[in-house]
Every structure is written in structure tokens, then in C-alpha cells.
Amino acid sequence: MKSTILTTLLGLILFSSFTSTDPVVENKSIDVQKSMVEWKAYKMGGRHYGTVNIKEGNVKLSDGVLIGGEFTMDMTSILVTDITGGGKTSLEGHLNSPDFFSVEKFNTANLKITSVEFKGNGRYNIVADITIKDITQTVSFEATGYSQKGKFSAAATIKLDRSKFDVRYGSSSFFDNLGDKVIYDDFDIMVNIVTL
């Protein structure tokens, strides 16, 4: 009788060790060819929009649910997509200049997730640190993300205040009497990522 009990207990212990319910945590690299950051900036009576490439990044998943990650943007890749010709070339040059992002000096920007709240059904509340021109600010935003066929994809729209990153040109936060030359401080980045 005792040997039967011991055998049963040993079997349960061995079975439980091979059927652990610990979550599967994995790091997945971002597919930079299929991922993109779009930007949209606003001015008095209009707006401009474009893209910037993701240079590298990764996401951290627990049983397919996002728990962390970060990515780096290549600021030298800034493009304007709403206009063409000389206006496009001029604006891209201006965005690269010290008036805006000083790309020659600060050629990357970074977003690093610091906390994630999974709301279910692919919905997340995320807090992250974003660094532009070596200035780091904390942002909060909602995102959607799904695991499918071994890959994870996510999308989010993040509103940023450029004045907090010392991007001053045309900002009423720094200059008076701009009239209709005002460029609003708030701008949006729309992040779409897919993992390898």
C-alpha cells in the first residue's frame, strides 16, 4: 500500500515538472522591411505628413502577449509624402536642420516601453520613454497587438509635444507674433510593427 502511494506521488511530481504552467517568454526582432513609423504635423490652416524608417527593435512577449520592447528610428530617413517637387525637398531639408531635428547630430530617436497593461482582445495601455535629440519624455498611449502564425503585429498612434524635445521652429511656446506662421507643438506618430 505504501509503495503504491509513493509511486503515485512520484508520478504526480514528475508529471507536474513536465507540464509546467510557467509562461513562455520570448524576444522577437522587428521586421524593419515591413514595419514603419508615419508622422503627421499640424500648422495654421494645414498639415504635413510623411514617414521615418525603423532601424532596429524588438518586442518581448509572454505567451503571445506583449510585455515590453523598444525600437530605434533612423532620423536620416525622414520623408515628406504629402507634397512633391521643390516643396518636398525644401521641407525635408528643413526637418533635418537644427530648426527641427538636427539630424546630423541626432541621427536616431528611440522608444522604450516601461510598462504594459493588457486589456484583453488585443488591446493595451502602454507607458514608454521616447528620446528625441537626446531628450527623454514619458508618454502614455493605447495600442493594439496580435500574435498570429508565429509573428506579432502591433499598431499605435502616439501624440507628442515637440516643444518638450527642444524643437522650437514656428512654436508659439517659444515665439510671439507668429500669426498664421504658427506650427502647432503637438504632432502624431503612427507606429505599425511586425516581427520576424
Disulfide bonds with the S-S distance in Angstrom:
none
